[in-house]
Amino acid sequence: MSQKKVDEYKKYKANRKEILAKEKRAKQRNKVLAIIATVAILCGVGYGVFYTYKTETAPDITFAELVAPDQYGLLVPTIED
């Protein structure tokens, strides 16, 4: 081996603990970011499906149906109400 390769190898061996710790932190960070991205995508898709289902199945309710029936005739549905 050339002297340059030997020096690089010695440098790697001397700092191996720090290098491996840095690589481990990078792997953990990437896993966490992947999980967060996956959850965000799934929540977005779920919300989209829910919103589409909710708007398709919404019942048609008129204003007169919202006013409670009154036996005494006190509640009369008007536009101002």
Distance bins in CASP14 RR format, pairs under 12 A and 6 or more apart:
PFRMAT RR
TARGET T0000
AUTHOR 0000-0000-0000
RMODE 2
METHOD distances of the structure
MODEL  1
1 7 0 0 0 0 1 0 0 0 0 0 0
1 8 0 0 0 0 1 0 0 0 0 0 0
1 9 1 0 0 1 0 0 0 0 0 0 0
1 10 0 0 0 0 0 1 0 0 0 0 0
2 8 0 0 0 0 1 0 0 0 0 0 0
2 9 0 0 0 0 0 1 0 0 0 0 0
3 9 0 0 0 0 0 1 0 0 0 0 0
3 10 0 0 0 0 0 1 0 0 0 0 0
4 10 0 0 0 0 0 1 0 0 0 0 0
4 11 0 0 0 0 0 1 0 0 0 0 0
5 11 0 0 0 0 0 1 0 0 0 0 0
5 12 0 0 0 0 0 1 0 0 0 0 0
6 12 0 0 0 0 0 1 0 0 0 0 0
6 13 0 0 0 0 0 1 0 0 0 0 0
7 13 0 0 0 0 0 1 0 0 0 0 0
7 14 0 0 0 0 0 1 0 0 0 0 0
8 14 0 0 0 0 0 1 0 0 0 0 0
8 15 0 0 0 0 0 1 0 0 0 0 0
9 15 0 0 0 0 0 1 0 0 0 0 0
9 16 0 0 0 0 0 1 0 0 0 0 0
10 16 0 0 0 0 0 1 0 0 0 0 0
11 18 0 0 0 0 0 1 0 0 0 0 0
11 19 0 0 0 0 1 0 0 0 0 0 0
12 18 0 0 0 0 0 1 0 0 0 0 0
12 19 1 0 0 1 0 0 0 0 0 0 0
12 20 0 0 0 0 0 1 0 0 0 0 0
13 19 0 0 0 0 1 0 0 0 0 0 0
13 20 0 0 0 0 0 1 0 0 0 0 0
15 21 0 0 0 0 0 1 0 0 0 0 0
15 22 0 0 0 0 1 0 0 0 0 0 0
15 23 0 0 0 0 0 1 0 0 0 0 0
16 22 0 0 0 0 0 1 0 0 0 0 0
16 23 0 0 0 0 0 1 0 0 0 0 0
17 23 0 0 0 0 0 1 0 0 0 0 0
17 24 0 0 0 0 0 1 0 0 0 0 0
18 24 0 0 0 0 0 1 0 0 0 0 0
18 25 0 0 0 0 0 1 0 0 0 0 0
19 25 0 0 0 0 0 1 0 0 0 0 0
19 26 0 0 0 0 0 1 0 0 0 0 0
20 26 0 0 0 0 0 1 0 0 0 0 0
20 27 0 0 0 0 0 1 0 0 0 0 0
21 27 0 0 0 0 0 1 0 0 0 0 0
21 28 0 0 0 0 0 1 0 0 0 0 0
22 28 0 0 0 0 0 1 0 0 0 0 0
22 29 0 0 0 0 0 1 0 0 0 0 0
23 29 0 0 0 0 0 1 0 0 0 0 0
23 30 0 0 0 0 0 1 0 0 0 0 0
24 30 0 0 0 0 0 1 0 0 0 0 0
24 31 0 0 0 0 0 1 0 0 0 0 0
25 31 0 0 0 0 0 1 0 0 0 0 0
25 32 0 0 0 0 0 1 0 0 0 0 0
26 32 0 0 0 0 0 1 0 0 0 0 0
26 33 0 0 0 0 0 1 0 0 0 0 0
27 33 0 0 0 0 0 1 0 0 0 0 0
27 34 0 0 0 0 0 1 0 0 0 0 0
28 34 0 0 0 0 0 1 0 0 0 0 0
28 35 0 0 0 0 0 1 0 0 0 0 0
29 35 0 0 0 0 0 1 0 0 0 0 0
29 36 0 0 0 0 0 1 0 0 0 0 0
30 36 0 0 0 0 0 1 0 0 0 0 0
30 37 0 0 0 0 0 1 0 0 0 0 0
31 37 0 0 0 0 0 1 0 0 0 0 0
31 38 0 0 0 0 0 1 0 0 0 0 0
32 38 0 0 0 0 0 1 0 0 0 0 0
32 39 0 0 0 0 0 1 0 0 0 0 0
33 39 0 0 0 0 0 1 0 0 0 0 0
33 40 0 0 0 0 0 1 0 0 0 0 0
34 40 0 0 0 0 0 1 0 0 0 0 0
34 41 0 0 0 0 0 1 0 0 0 0 0
35 41 0 0 0 0 0 1 0 0 0 0 0
35 42 0 0 0 0 0 1 0 0 0 0 0
36 42 0 0 0 0 0 1 0 0 0 0 0
36 43 0 0 0 0 0 1 0 0 0 0 0
37 43 0 0 0 0 0 1 0 0 0 0 0
37 44 0 0 0 0 0 1 0 0 0 0 0
38 44 0 0 0 0 0 1 0 0 0 0 0
38 45 0 0 0 0 0 1 0 0 0 0 0
39 45 0 0 0 0 0 1 0 0 0 0 0
39 46 0 0 0 0 0 1 0 0 0 0 0
40 46 0 0 0 0 0 1 0 0 0 0 0
40 47 0 0 0 0 0 1 0 0 0 0 0
41 47 0 0 0 0 0 1 0 0 0 0 0
41 48 0 0 0 0 0 1 0 0 0 0 0
42 48 0 0 0 0 0 1 0 0 0 0 0
42 49 0 0 0 0 0 1 0 0 0 0 0
43 49 0 0 0 0 0 1 0 0 0 0 0
43 50 0 0 0 0 0 1 0 0 0 0 0
44 50 0 0 0 0 1 0 0 0 0 0 0
44 51 0 0 0 0 1 0 0 0 0 0 0
44 52 0 0 0 0 0 1 0 0 0 0 0
45 51 0 0 0 0 0 1 0 0 0 0 0
45 52 0 0 0 0 0 1 0 0 0 0 0
46 52 0 0 0 0 1 0 0 0 0 0 0
46 53 0 0 0 0 1 0 0 0 0 0 0
46 54 0 0 0 0 0 1 0 0 0 0 0
47 53 0 0 0 0 0 1 0 0 0 0 0
47 54 0 0 0 0 0 1 0 0 0 0 0
48 54 0 0 0 0 1 0 0 0 0 0 0
48 55 0 0 0 0 0 1 0 0 0 0 0
48 56 0 0 0 0 0 1 0 0 0 0 0
49 55 0 0 0 0 0 1 0 0 0 0 0
49 56 0 0 0 0 0 1 0 0 0 0 0
50 56 0 0 0 0 0 1 0 0 0 0 0
50 57 0 0 0 0 0 1 0 0 0 0 0
51 57 0 0 0 0 0 1 0 0 0 0 0
51 58 0 0 0 0 0 1 0 0 0 0 0
52 58 0 0 0 0 0 1 0 0 0 0 0
59 65 0 0 0 0 1 0 0 0 0 0 0
59 66 0 0 0 0 0 1 0 0 0 0 0
61 67 0 0 0 0 0 1 0 0 0 0 0
62 77 0 0 0 0 1 0 0 0 0 0 0
63 76 0 0 0 0 0 1 0 0 0 0 0
63 77 1 0 1 0 0 0 0 0 0 0 0
63 78 0 0 0 0 1 0 0 0 0 0 0
63 79 0 0 0 0 1 0 0 0 0 0 0
63 80 0 0 0 0 0 1 0 0 0 0 0
63 81 0 0 0 0 1 0 0 0 0 0 0
64 75 0 0 0 0 0 1 0 0 0 0 0
64 76 0 0 0 0 0 1 0 0 0 0 0
64 77 1 0 1 0 0 0 0 0 0 0 0
64 78 0 0 0 0 0 1 0 0 0 0 0
64 79 0 0 0 0 0 1 0 0 0 0 0
64 81 0 0 0 0 0 1 0 0 0 0 0
65 77 0 0 0 0 1 0 0 0 0 0 0
66 75 0 0 0 0 0 1 0 0 0 0 0
66 77 0 0 0 0 1 0 0 0 0 0 0
66 81 0 0 0 0 1 0 0 0 0 0 0
67 73 0 0 0 0 0 1 0 0 0 0 0
67 74 0 0 0 0 0 1 0 0 0 0 0
67 75 1 0 1 0 0 0 0 0 0 0 0
67 76 0 0 0 0 1 0 0 0 0 0 0
67 77 1 0 1 0 0 0 0 0 0 0 0
67 78 0 0 0 0 1 0 0 0 0 0 0
67 81 1 0 0 1 0 0 0 0 0 0 0
68 74 0 0 0 0 0 1 0 0 0 0 0
68 75 1 0 0 1 0 0 0 0 0 0 0
68 76 0 0 0 0 0 1 0 0 0 0 0
68 77 0 0 0 0 0 1 0 0 0 0 0
68 81 0 0 0 0 0 1 0 0 0 0 0
69 75 0 0 0 0 1 0 0 0 0 0 0
69 76 0 0 0 0 0 1 0 0 0 0 0
69 77 0 0 0 0 0 1 0 0 0 0 0
70 76 0 0 0 0 1 0 0 0 0 0 0
70 77 0 0 0 0 1 0 0 0 0 0 0
75 81 0 0 0 0 1 0 0 0 0 0 0
END
